[in-house]
């Protein structure tokens, strides 16, 4: 029996990258998955974003593990749509025990003809989208009275802000990821008395399509300050998505049953510098 047998997890940004990795790792431990993703391009992003085909592949891989999955194309910025997606998933799979606010964008290196729009979009998705994710599930989890676990994906940029080049993308990204820590601490205090634990994970650069693409690659190569964003203490440039997923599994399973309100770096020593 897996560590999450009989549990249901609500995961945003699940079409690819860390989100898909989390869905698969939790499914390996017995969880059923409500998976949501935008599956379309955001106007301020120059690198290719996730597609419906990506989300379909997540479904295929979870089902190959003999777990159930309810997948919905939805924008985390749209609270009404998020509520509907959450409710449909619960109707099909049962009550949610685990929430992973993972969806996010990194507009670094994309053109900025309108810096205000860039800033607004990254904050809307990376911060408000995380708030929406927890907000649509929290009262339901409280009313159920069975506790639960929530993990929000921040970043090393949510702890340091190191390497900013002054662009709206870099500043907005760091601000949003710092804001996710504020959300976590507020949610942890609100939800703790109901047995619901809330934590953040803070990855360094990860082998995912959001990081490994021509736009981000060129940005890091051409911008000395930006290179500091992924300057790890250990001799490794990028870690694997499953490294984050294993940390998430610890936080949402009984292994971490008394861990709440923490900022957990998975960063090859980045924040120790």
C-alpha positions in Angstrom: 0.0 0.0 0.0 1.3 3.4 -1.0 1.7 6.4 1.4 -1.3 8.2 -0.2 -3.7 5.3 -0.8 -7.3 6.6 -1.0 -6.2 10.2 -1.2 -7.2 12.8 -3.8 -4.8 15.5 -4.9 -5.8 18.8 -6.7 -2.8 19.9 -8.8 -2.4 23.0 -10.9 0.0 23.3 -13.8 -0.2 19.5 -14.3 0.2 19.2 -18.0 4.0 19.0 -18.0 7.1 19.8 -16.0 6.9 19.8 -12.2 3.2 19.5 -12.2 3.1 16.3 -14.2 6.0 14.9 -12.1 4.0 15.6 -8.9 0.9 14.0 -10.3 2.9 10.9 -11.2 4.8 10.7 -8.0 1.6 11.0 -5.9 -0.2 8.5 -8.1 2.6 6.0 -7.6 1.8 6.3 -3.9 -1.9 5.7 -4.4 -3.4 9.1 -4.9 -6.1 10.0 -7.5 -5.5 13.3 -9.3 -7.6 16.3 -10.2 -5.3 18.0 -12.8 -5.7 21.5 -14.2 -3.6 23.5 -16.6 -4.1 26.5 -18.9 -2.9 24.6 -22.0 -2.5 27.7 -24.2 0.0 30.5 -24.7 0.2 33.6 -22.4 0.7 36.8 -24.3 3.9 37.9 -22.5 5.6 34.6 -22.8 7.9 33.9 -25.9 8.7 30.2 -25.1 6.1 27.5 -26.0 3.7 26.8 -23.1 1.7 23.6 -22.4 -0.9 22.2 -24.7 -4.0 20.0 -24.5 -1.8 17.2 -25.8 0.6 17.7 -22.8 -2.4 17.4 -20.4 -3.6 14.3 -22.3 -0.2 12.8 -21.8 -0.4 13.4 -18.1 -3.7 11.6 -18.1 -2.3 8.7 -20.0 0.7 8.3 -17.6 -1.4 8.5 -14.5 -3.9 6.0 -15.8 -1.0 3.7 -16.7 -0.3 3.6 -13.0 -3.9 2.4 -12.5 -5.0 5.6 -10.8 -8.0 7.8 -11.6 -7.5 11.3 -13.0 -9.9 14.1 -13.8 -8.2 16.7 -16.1 -9.5 20.1 -17.0 -8.2 23.0 -19.1 -8.6 26.0 -16.9 -6.9 29.4 -16.1 -5.8 29.7 -12.5 -6.5 33.4 -12.7 -10.2 32.7 -13.2 -11.6 31.8 -9.7 -15.1 30.8 -11.0 -13.6 28.4 -13.5 -11.3 27.0 -10.8 -14.3 26.4 -8.5 -16.1 24.6 -11.3 -13.0 22.5 -12.1 -12.5 21.6 -8.5 -16.2 20.7 -8.0 -16.3 18.5 -11.0 -13.1 16.7 -9.9 -14.6 16.1 -6.4 -17.8 14.9 -7.9 -15.9 12.3 -9.9 -13.1 11.3 -7.6 -14.2 12.2 -4.1 -13.1 14.8 -1.5 -9.7 16.5 -1.8 -7.0 15.7 0.8 -4.0 17.4 -0.9 -3.6 20.7 -2.8 -0.6 21.6 -4.9 -0.5 25.2 -6.1 2.1 24.6 -8.8 1.1 26.5 -11.9 3.4 29.4 -12.8 5.2 31.2 -15.6 8.7 32.6 -16.0 8.7 35.5 -18.5 12.4 36.0 -18.2 14.0 36.7 -21.6 10.7 37.3 -23.3 10.2 40.7 -25.0 8.8 43.4 -22.9 7.0 45.9 -25.1 4.7 46.6 -22.2 6.5 46.1 -18.9 3.4 46.8 -16.9 1.5 44.0 -18.7 4.5 41.6 -18.1 4.5 42.4 -14.3 0.7 42.1 -14.0 0.6 38.8 -15.8 3.3 37.1 -13.8 1.9 38.3 -10.5 -1.7 37.3 -11.6 -0.6 33.7 -12.5 2.1 33.1 -10.0 0.5 34.7 -7.0 -3.2 35.3 -7.4 -3.5 31.9 -9.2 -2.0 30.3 -6.1 -4.5 32.1 -3.9 -7.3 30.9 -6.1 -6.1 27.4 -5.9 -6.2 27.2 -2.1 -9.3 29.4 -1.8 -11.5 27.1 -3.9 -10.5 24.1 -1.8 -9.9 25.4 1.8 -13.5 25.7 3.1 -14.4 22.3 1.7 -11.4 20.7 3.5 -12.4 22.5 6.7 -16.0 21.4 6.5 -14.9 17.8 5.9 -13.0 17.8 9.1 -10.3 15.3 8.0 -7.3 17.6 7.8 -5.1 17.7 4.8 -1.9 19.1 3.3 -1.2 22.0 0.9 2.1 22.7 -0.8 2.7 25.9 -2.8 5.5 26.1 -5.3 7.7 29.1 -4.7 11.3 29.4 -5.9 14.8 30.2 -4.7 13.7 33.6 -6.1 11.1 33.6 -3.4 13.8 33.6 -0.8 16.6 35.7 -2.2 15.7 37.6 -5.4 19.3 37.2 -6.4 20.3 37.9 -10.0 17.6 40.4 -10.9 18.4 42.4 -14.0 15.8 45.1 -13.3 13.3 43.8 -15.9 9.6 43.7 -15.1 9.8 39.9 -15.6 12.6 39.3 -13.1 11.2 41.7 -10.5 7.6 40.5 -10.9 8.7 36.8 -10.7 10.6 37.4 -7.5 7.9 39.5 -6.0 5.2 36.9 -6.8 7.3 34.0 -5.4 8.0 36.0 -2.2 4.2 36.6 -2.1 3.6 32.9 -2.2 5.5 32.6 1.1 3.2 35.2 2.6 0.2 33.2 1.4 1.6 30.0 2.9 2.2 31.5 6.3 -1.2 33.1 6.4 -2.9 29.9 5.2 -0.9 27.8 7.7 -2.1 30.0 10.6 -5.7 29.9 9.4 -5.9 26.2 8.5 -3.6 24.7 11.1 -6.3 24.4 13.8 -8.3 22.3 11.4 -5.4 19.9 10.9 -4.5 21.2 7.5 -0.8 21.7 7.0 0.6 24.3 4.5 4.2 24.6 3.3 6.2 26.0 0.4 8.9 24.3 -1.8 11.6 26.4 -3.3 13.3 24.8 -6.3 16.4 26.0 -8.0 16.5 25.6 -11.8 14.8 22.4 -12.8 14.9 20.2 -16.0 11.5 21.3 -17.3 10.2 22.9 -20.5 9.7 26.2 -18.7 13.5 26.3 -18.1 15.0 24.3 -20.9 14.0 26.4 -23.9 15.7 28.8 -26.3 14.3 31.9 -24.8 15.4 31.2 -21.2 18.7 29.7 -22.4 19.6 32.8 -24.4 18.6 35.0 -21.5 20.9 33.2 -19.1 23.8 33.1 -21.6 23.6 36.8 -22.5 22.8 38.2 -19.0 25.5 37.8 -16.4 23.2 38.9 -13.6 20.6 36.3 -14.7 23.2 33.5 -14.4 23.3 34.2 -10.7 19.6 33.0 -10.5 20.8 29.4 -11.2 24.2 29.5 -9.5 24.0 26.5 -7.2 26.5 25.7 -4.4 26.6 22.1 -5.5 28.2 21.3 -8.9 25.0 20.9 -10.8 23.2 23.3 -13.0 19.6 21.9 -13.0 17.9 19.4 -10.8 15.2 16.9 -11.9 11.5 17.5 -11.4 11.2 14.3 -9.4 13.6 15.8 -6.8 10.9 18.4 -6.1 8.2 15.7 -6.3 9.9 13.7 -3.6 10.0 16.7 -1.3 6.3 17.3 -2.0 5.5 13.7 -1.2 7.2 14.1 2.2 5.3 17.2 3.0 1.8 15.8 2.0 2.3 12.3 3.5 2.3 11.2 7.1 6.1 11.4 7.0 5.6 15.1 7.4 2.5 15.0 9.6 3.8 17.7 12.0 5.5 19.9 9.4 3.6 23.1 8.6 4.6 26.7 7.9 8.0 25.9 6.5 9.9 27.1 3.4 11.7 24.0 2.1 14.5 24.7 -0.4 15.3 21.9 -2.9 18.1 23.9 -4.4 21.5 22.2 -4.5 22.7 24.7 -1.9 21.6 27.8 -3.8 20.3 29.6 -0.7 23.3 28.7 1.4 25.5 31.1 -0.6 
